[in-house]
Amino acid sequence: MSNYRHHGGGGGYCGIERHPHPHHFTYVSSCVKYLIFLLNFLFWLFGGILLGIGIYAFMDKWEANGWVRVETIYDVVLNISLVMIITGIVVFVVSFAGCLGALRENTCLLKFYSLCLLIFFLMEMAIAIVGFVFPQNMNSFLEEKFTDKIIHSYRDDSDLQNFIDFAQQEFKCCGLSNGGYQDWSKNEYFNCTSPSVEKCGVPYSCCINATDISSGLVNIMCGYGVQEHSVAAASKRIWTSGCIEIIHVWAERNLYVIAGMLLGIALIQLFVIYLAKTLEGQIDLQKSRWSA
């Protein structure tokens, strides 16, 4: 039905009058609304799963050790279960705000959601810029702040131990800093003054051939005593370079791939922020129509 009609005036004048929108008309786009809801519902599920796994890992560690040290910020950052819990809570809360805000057309929740996404975006950009523009400064910061903490905590946290072993095997490195395998002298179990049988050694994950080919068993003693050897002699048995430098070299070799992935993530975040702000505007426009 046309929204216009002609009518005649007293002096033969013909005018055109626009009808108001039909009562069922809405400025809110269902496509935008349910796209935001679907995206955030998936992240809400992911956040819930991450939170559940983190709580399970934390309780398992608590029952096994009877305590979990949380004295400094480093204790939190290096505790993988706590990192999962915190990340899960943030993802769960923010995505829930996006879900509910889109579904209920609540502009307050949508403003909170888009603000959180903007903060995440700015933080990611700041870290990426520092990493790309000042790579040496980033390396020095990581070595100075985390090497001693990670090496000292190797045997105190089973989750951290598994993560370090995975990283050393995956990147074929040993230790963290430029000291390489000698970093492990800072651990009380691998220090050469230790009464442990592991003294002057390194974790098995540093070994070039830690797994016996014939039996398929891991030789956990393959790194014993290597700290007493020179770099040339030790390199026949273990990887001798620190992981931070190895990862830095790997990142430089895959710079365009990493930059492309970061750019893709940034564009997706900006697109979702745009959708949220668009939905906010549509809701405000619809409210102004109702109040008119």
C-alpha positions in Angstrom: 0.0 0.0 0.0 1.4 3.4 -0.9 2.5 5.7 1.9 1.2 8.7 0.0 -2.2 10.1 -0.9 -3.5 13.0 -2.9 -6.1 15.5 -1.6 -7.6 18.5 -3.0 -7.7 22.0 -1.3 -10.5 24.6 -1.4 -8.9 26.5 -4.3 -8.2 23.5 -6.5 -4.8 23.0 -4.9 -3.6 19.4 -4.9 -1.2 18.4 -2.1 0.7 15.2 -1.1 0.6 13.9 2.4 3.0 11.3 3.7 1.5 8.6 5.9 3.5 7.7 9.1 5.2 4.3 9.1 2.9 1.4 9.7 2.5 0.4 13.4 4.6 -2.8 12.8 7.6 -0.9 11.3 10.9 -1.0 13.2 14.2 0.6 12.7 16.0 -2.3 14.4 17.5 -4.7 11.8 16.9 -8.3 12.7 19.9 -9.3 10.7 22.3 -7.1 12.8 20.5 -8.0 16.0 20.7 -11.8 15.6 24.2 -11.7 14.1 25.5 -10.0 17.2 23.5 -12.5 19.4 24.9 -15.5 17.5 28.5 -14.4 17.6 28.4 -13.6 21.3 26.5 -16.8 22.1 29.4 -18.8 20.7 31.9 -16.8 22.7 29.7 -17.1 25.8 29.9 -20.9 25.5 33.6 -20.7 24.9 34.0 -18.5 28.0 31.9 -20.9 30.1 34.0 -23.9 29.0 37.3 -22.1 29.6 36.1 -21.0 33.1 35.0 -24.6 33.9 38.3 -26.1 32.8 40.2 -23.5 34.7 38.2 -24.1 37.9 38.7 -27.9 37.5 42.4 -27.5 37.0 42.7 -25.1 40.0 40.8 -27.4 42.3 42.8 -30.4 41.1 46.0 -28.5 41.9 44.6 -27.4 45.3 43.8 -31.0 46.3 47.1 -32.3 45.1 49.3 -29.7 46.8 47.0 -28.4 49.6 47.9 -24.8 48.6 48.2 -22.5 45.7 50.6 -19.6 46.0 49.1 -16.2 44.9 51.4 -13.6 46.5 52.4 -11.5 43.5 51.2 -10.7 40.0 53.8 -13.1 38.7 52.2 -15.9 40.6 48.9 -15.2 38.9 50.4 -14.7 35.4 52.4 -18.0 35.6 49.5 -20.0 37.1 47.8 -21.3 34.0 44.6 -22.4 35.8 44.1 -18.9 37.2 44.8 -17.3 33.8 42.1 -19.6 32.3 39.7 -18.6 35.1 40.3 -14.9 34.7 40.1 -15.1 30.9 37.0 -17.3 31.1 35.2 -14.8 33.4 36.0 -11.8 31.2 34.9 -13.6 28.0 31.8 -14.9 29.7 30.7 -11.6 31.1 31.4 -9.5 28.0 29.8 -11.9 25.6 26.8 -12.3 27.9 26.4 -8.5 27.9 26.5 -8.6 24.0 24.0 -11.5 23.9 21.5 -10.0 26.3 22.0 -6.5 25.0 21.2 -7.5 21.4 18.4 -9.9 22.3 16.6 -7.4 24.7 17.7 -4.4 22.7 19.3 -2.9 25.8 21.5 0.1 24.9 23.3 0.1 28.3 24.5 -3.4 27.9 25.5 -2.7 24.2 27.5 0.3 25.3 29.3 -1.7 27.9 29.9 -4.5 25.4 31.3 -2.1 22.7 33.4 -0.3 25.2 35.0 -3.6 26.4 35.7 -4.6 22.8 37.3 -1.2 22.2 39.5 -1.5 25.3 40.6 -5.0 24.2 41.4 -3.7 20.7 43.5 -0.8 22.0 45.4 -3.1 24.3 46.1 -5.6 21.5 47.3 -2.8 19.2 49.6 -1.4 21.9 51.2 -4.8 22.5 51.5 -5.4 18.8 53.1 -2.0 18.1 55.6 -2.5 21.0 56.4 -6.0 19.8 57.0 -5.0 16.1 58.6 -1.6 16.7 60.7 -2.4 19.8 61.4 -6.1 19.6 64.7 -6.0 21.5 63.1 -4.0 24.3 60.3 -6.6 24.4 62.9 -9.4 24.6 64.8 -7.7 27.3 61.6 -7.1 29.3 60.5 -10.7 29.1 64.0 -12.1 30.0 64.3 -9.7 32.9 60.9 -10.1 34.4 60.0 -13.7 33.7 63.1 -15.9 33.3 63.9 -16.3 37.0 60.2 -16.7 38.0 59.5 -19.4 35.4 62.7 -21.3 36.0 62.2 -21.3 39.8 58.5 -22.4 39.5 59.2 -25.3 37.1 58.7 -28.0 39.6 56.2 -26.1 41.8 53.4 -26.0 39.2 52.7 -29.1 37.1 50.6 -27.1 34.6 53.5 -24.7 34.1 56.0 -27.5 33.9 54.0 -29.2 31.1 53.7 -25.9 29.3 57.5 -25.3 29.5 58.2 -28.8 28.3 55.8 -28.4 25.4 57.4 -25.0 24.4 61.0 -26.4 24.6 60.1 -29.4 22.5 58.0 -27.5 20.0 60.5 -24.6 19.4 63.7 -26.8 20.0 65.1 -24.5 22.7 66.2 -24.8 26.3 65.8 -22.1 29.0 64.5 -18.7 28.3 67.1 -16.0 28.1 70.3 -15.6 26.1 72.0 -17.9 28.6 70.1 -20.8 27.1 70.5 -24.1 28.8 72.5 -22.4 31.6 69.3 -20.8 32.8 68.4 -24.1 34.5 71.2 -23.5 37.0 68.8 -21.1 38.7 66.4 -23.9 39.5 67.0 -25.6 42.9 66.8 -29.1 41.5 69.1 -28.5 38.5 71.6 -26.3 40.2 75.1 -27.8 40.4 75.1 -27.4 44.2 71.9 -29.4 44.6 72.0 -32.8 46.3 69.5 -34.0 43.7 70.5 -36.5 41.1 69.4 -33.9 38.5 72.1 -31.5 39.6 73.9 -29.7 36.7 71.1 -31.1 34.4 68.2 -29.7 32.3 64.7 -31.0 31.8 64.3 -33.9 29.3 62.3 -31.6 27.0 65.7 -29.9 26.1 67.1 -33.1 24.7 67.4 -33.5 20.9 66.5 -37.2 21.2 64.6 -37.6 24.4 62.5 -40.5 23.1 64.0 -43.9 22.5 63.1 -45.0 18.9 63.0 -48.7 19.6 61.0 -48.6 22.8 59.2 -45.4 22.4 59.9 -44.4 26.0 61.1 -41.0 27.1 64.5 -40.9 28.7 64.1 -38.4 31.5 67.8 -38.6 32.3 69.0 -37.5 28.9 69.8 -34.0 30.1 71.7 -34.9 33.3 75.1 -33.2 33.8 75.0 -31.1 30.6 75.6 -27.8 32.4 79.1 -28.9 33.1 79.8 -29.1 29.3 80.7 -26.4 26.9 78.1 -25.1 24.4 79.7 -27.2 21.6 79.6 -30.4 23.7 76.2 -29.8 25.1 74.7 -29.1 21.6 75.3 -32.7 20.7 72.7 -33.8 23.3 70.4 -30.8 23.9 69.1 -27.6 22.3 71.2 -24.9 23.8 69.5 -21.6 22.7 67.0 -19.8 24.9 63.3 -19.9 23.9 62.7 -16.2 23.8 65.3 -15.7 21.2 64.2 -18.7 19.2 60.5 -17.5 19.2 61.7 -14.0 18.2 63.5 -15.5 15.2 60.5 -17.7 14.3 58.2 -14.6 14.5 60.5 -12.6 12.2 60.5 -15.5 9.6 56.7 -15.6 9.8 56.2 -11.9 10.1 53.7 -11.5 7.2 51.6 -14.4 8.4 51.5 -13.1 12.0 50.7 -9.6 10.8 48.0 -10.9 8.5 46.4 -12.8 11.4 46.5 -9.9 13.7 45.1 -7.6 11.1 42.2 -10.1 10.5 41.5 -10.3 14.2 41.6 -6.4 14.4 39.2 -6.0 11.5 36.8 -8.6 13.0 36.8 -6.7 16.3 36.2 -3.4 14.5 33.4 -5.0 12.5 31.7 -6.3 15.7 32.1 -2.9 17.4 30.5 -1.3 14.3 27.6 -3.7 14.4 27.1 -3.0 18.1 27.1 0.8 17.6 24.8 0.4 14.6 22.3 -1.6 16.7 22.5 1.1 19.4 21.7 3.8 17.0 18.8 1.8 15.6 17.4 1.1 19.0 17.6 4.8 19.9 15.9 5.8 16.7 13.1 3.3 17.4 12.7 4.7 21.0 12.5 8.2 19.6 9.8 7.1 17.2 7.8 5.6 20.1 8.1 8.7 22.2 7.1 11.0 19.3 
